[in-house]
């Protein structure tokens, strides 16, 4: 059996797509003859202190020499080259999306992260990404050779078809309230459709960027939408299933996505979708299931919302396309098999 150490920064239970991906892989690799151990790194990544980096070196130094290092990109891309050089064992980097492409960064910090990630990725024997779009970015902008990259799309669990609610029309958005999710764009677009009967539920942690969450609450209040937009915060799996079940439309306003796991979850439930084309989002959802608009474009998002809210036949057509696409999505067994194969390859 191949041994691996999966290095992940912070609290693995956090309700984000990246951590959900990591949790599922950790729980299933043993069935693929990979003996994997979870290794927790400092939650400060991707902004580690010098002390955090010293601790990381000590942690890695104590790991079994024969174990492949599978390192989550939230930490790996921010590790200095001189630290990684000392690991002296096979590394598989898991890049959910490049750190430098997170929204809300200063130009200087974005450039620092890109340089760091380019240097770090050069040390990885293999690189796992979650979408062809991210693969193309790493090849074109980060200098990673195509033969070192493997695409392992997130799996999607089967789910019952959403039954909807009727009136008011229920919109659902899922994802932490951070700058990259573009919730301000969504709320401004909805304000332009105020004459139509809708209610928006946002399900996502509101403590990862307190400033962004506070600004979103202020915006909702300023636009007079406090009775029409509900910020649910992080919710349980059971509550999220309830929100999906009663939704009539799924909306995603992200500026960039490495894959867009919530889009797949929406398709698994047969929901019509209005989404941006940020990052991999454009390719995750087929055109027949969604109206897609450029990221950050309030007017285009508002027009898409008006179109789908007014046209019940279009909604039904898109819902059927979404349901069909959801049935064909990869399963977590597929994802785990791909990653296990990469780990074995790296170990030889």
DARA-V196419 format. One record per residue. RES is the residue in three letters. SS is DSSP state (H for helix, E for strand, L for the rest). Layout:
# DARA-V196419
res/ss
RES/SS
RES/SS
This chain:
# DARA-V196419
res/ss
UNK/L
UNK/E
UNK/E
UNK/E
UNK/E
UNK/E
UNK/E
UNK/E
UNK/E
UNK/L
UNK/L
UNK/L
UNK/L
UNK/L
UNK/L
UNK/L
UNK/H
UNK/H
UNK/H
UNK/H
UNK/H
UNK/H
UNK/H
UNK/H
UNK/H
UNK/H
UNK/H
UNK/H
UNK/H
UNK/H
UNK/H
UNK/H
UNK/L
UNK/E
UNK/E
UNK/E
UNK/E
UNK/E
UNK/E
UNK/E
UNK/E
UNK/L
UNK/L
UNK/L
UNK/L
UNK/L
UNK/L
UNK/L
UNK/L
UNK/H
UNK/H
UNK/H
UNK/H
UNK/H
UNK/H
UNK/H
UNK/H
UNK/H
UNK/H
UNK/H
UNK/H
UNK/L
UNK/L
UNK/L
UNK/L
UNK/L
UNK/L
UNK/E
UNK/E
UNK/E
UNK/E
UNK/E
UNK/H
UNK/H
UNK/H
UNK/H
UNK/L
UNK/L
UNK/L
UNK/L
UNK/H
UNK/H
UNK/H
UNK/H
UNK/H
UNK/L
UNK/L
UNK/L
UNK/L
UNK/L
UNK/E
UNK/E
UNK/E
UNK/E
UNK/E
UNK/L
UNK/L
UNK/L
UNK/H
UNK/H
UNK/H
UNK/L
UNK/L
UNK/L
UNK/L
UNK/L
UNK/H
UNK/H
UNK/H
UNK/H
UNK/H
UNK/H
UNK/H
UNK/H
UNK/H
UNK/H
UNK/H
UNK/H
UNK/H
UNK/H
UNK/H
UNK/L
UNK/L
UNK/L
UNK/L
UNK/E
UNK/E
UNK/E
UNK/E
UNK/L
UNK/L
UNK/H
UNK/H
UNK/H
UNK/H
UNK/H
UNK/H
UNK/H
UNK/H
UNK/H
UNK/H
UNK/L
UNK/L
UNK/L
UNK/L
UNK/H
UNK/H
UNK/H
UNK/E
UNK/E
UNK/E
UNK/L
UNK/L
UNK/L
UNK/L
UNK/L
UNK/L
UNK/L
UNK/L
UNK/L
UNK/L
UNK/L
UNK/L
UNK/L
UNK/L
UNK/L
UNK/L
UNK/L
UNK/E
UNK/E
UNK/E
UNK/E
UNK/E
UNK/E
UNK/L
UNK/L
UNK/L
UNK/L
UNK/H
UNK/H
UNK/H
UNK/L
UNK/H
UNK/H
UNK/H
UNK/H
UNK/H
UNK/H
UNK/H
UNK/H
UNK/H
UNK/L
UNK/L
UNK/L
UNK/L
UNK/L
UNK/L
UNK/E
UNK/E
UNK/E
UNK/E
UNK/E
UNK/E
UNK/L
UNK/L
UNK/L
UNK/L
UNK/L
UNK/L
UNK/H
UNK/H
UNK/H
UNK/H
UNK/H
UNK/H
UNK/H
UNK/H
UNK/H
UNK/H
UNK/H
UNK/H
UNK/H
UNK/L
UNK/L
UNK/L
UNK/L
UNK/L
UNK/L
UNK/E
UNK/E
UNK/E
UNK/E
UNK/E
UNK/L
UNK/L
UNK/L
UNK/H
UNK/H
UNK/H
UNK/H
UNK/H
UNK/H
UNK/H
UNK/H
UNK/H
UNK/H
UNK/L
UNK/L
UNK/E
UNK/E
UNK/E
UNK/E
UNK/L
UNK/L
UNK/L
UNK/L
UNK/E
UNK/L
UNK/L
UNK/L
UNK/H
UNK/H
UNK/H
UNK/H
UNK/H
UNK/H
UNK/H
UNK/H
UNK/L
UNK/L
UNK/L
UNK/E
UNK/E
UNK/E
UNK/E
UNK/E
UNK/L
UNK/L
UNK/E
UNK/L
UNK/H
UNK/H
UNK/H
UNK/H
UNK/L
UNK/L
UNK/H
UNK/H
UNK/H
UNK/E
UNK/E
UNK/E
UNK/E
UNK/L
UNK/L
UNK/L
UNK/L
UNK/H
UNK/H
UNK/H
UNK/H
UNK/H
UNK/H
UNK/H
UNK/H
UNK/H
UNK/H
UNK/H
UNK/H
UNK/H
UNK/L
UNK/H
UNK/H
UNK/H
UNK/H
UNK/H
UNK/H
UNK/H
UNK/H
UNK/H
UNK/H
UNK/H
UNK/H
UNK/H
UNK/H
UNK/H
UNK/H
UNK/L
UNK/L
UNK/L
UNK/L
UNK/H
UNK/H
UNK/H
UNK/H
UNK/H
UNK/H
UNK/H
UNK/H
UNK/H
UNK/H
UNK/H
UNK/H
UNK/H
UNK/H
UNK/H
UNK/H
UNK/L
